[in-house]
Amino acid sequence: MAELGKKYCVYCLAEVSPLRFRCTECQDIELCPECFSAGAEIGHHRRYHGYQLVDGGRFTLWGPEAEGGWTSREEQLLLDAIEQFGFGNWEDMAAHVGASRTPQEVMEHYVSMYIHGNLGKACIPDTIPNRVTDHTCPSGGPLSPSLTTPLPPLDISVAEQQQLGYMPLRDDYEIEYDQDAETLISGLSVNYDDDDVEIELKRAHVDMYVRKLRERQRRKNIARDYNLVPAFLGKDKKEKERAARRKVSKEEKELRLKLRPLYQFMSCKEFDDLFENMHKEKMLRAKIRELQRYRRNGITKMEESAEYEAARHKREKRKENKAAAAAAAAAGGAKRGKEEGRDGEFAAIEHLPGFELLSDREKVLCSSLNLSPARYVTVKTIIIKDHLQKRQGIPSKSRLPSYLDKVLKKRILNFLTESGWISRDAS
């Protein structure tokens, strides 16, 4: 016996309570969707008779496993709500559909079935024709759309806000960059009798105003990125963090000041990364020079470098002691020379660098040749080095300084030969 309240197809006897097709010409003829689509005929009923769609309110459009219990009546209410309230007003749409549906369920169902589902794929094209191409810079560029994105309000006290004239809810200042920019559009109005030239002129004014607004926002972004407002208020945390991370040299500070105009083209992070990479490059170059020096001295292992450095420090200490002793002796000799009445003999060169390294005869030579002690020491070193290389059979080409002419060279060679620094055959 058929259950009460249920409807059955008169052709296949399947239950048609959710959805059935009723003939408008034959009495008590109700067919299921399958039999109706196949064109079933029974008794006096014919396939071409008029029909009426009867929905019991439990019919699902997408299937119970994918729909989550959404009936056709709820689907119709959902479509009416999206047309009435607009996309995004999920609270009002949920109230229109019924109390059993939450705004989250309404949003997920519409997005999954009508946008990302088969219906959305069939109705929404993958590529929108005649779409405008975006030629602006990427996000963060000098002319990117992100420049007009509002920033979060500054975290400063009320007294500091009053000092700066800052309005946190609007992220504006009482005095903005190019304060009179609004005068470009304050008097604009569109009239029906405007000709094309007047309309284009008004559009140009609006475009100029938009450019000024973008420039304002760009300056705000730069000030926010480089922490300029806390620096103005004496609360620059980034400088303290940078100082705590590593000590900035004087040369780097001067270079940062010279490269300040680049702040408007680089973000703060990119600028810090630039100097960090430059510091790393400097350290790597110093390490490479140190390793090359080790290699020139025959050191091929890092454990040998410690012994080499210890020996090098000892040699430098001995040289410093010898230089100090020579300076003391030269000072004593100069004092004795002054006591003997020769204090004015070397007055022209005694204050020049390298004077304390000369012997008494060399001082007389430099004074007579009007040659500075440092230049004499340089020429002396080159001549003695060339002499030693020739004695060892190593060919060498003397590269004497340009300030040494033939007369000076001959006088210095004769002096070095007479003093026994070089042999006569070399001179």
Summary of the structure (lengths in Angstrom):
residues: 427
radius of gyration: 47.8
end to end distance: 138.8
largest distance: 154.0
contacts: 946
relative contact order: 0.03
helix: 56%
strand: 4%
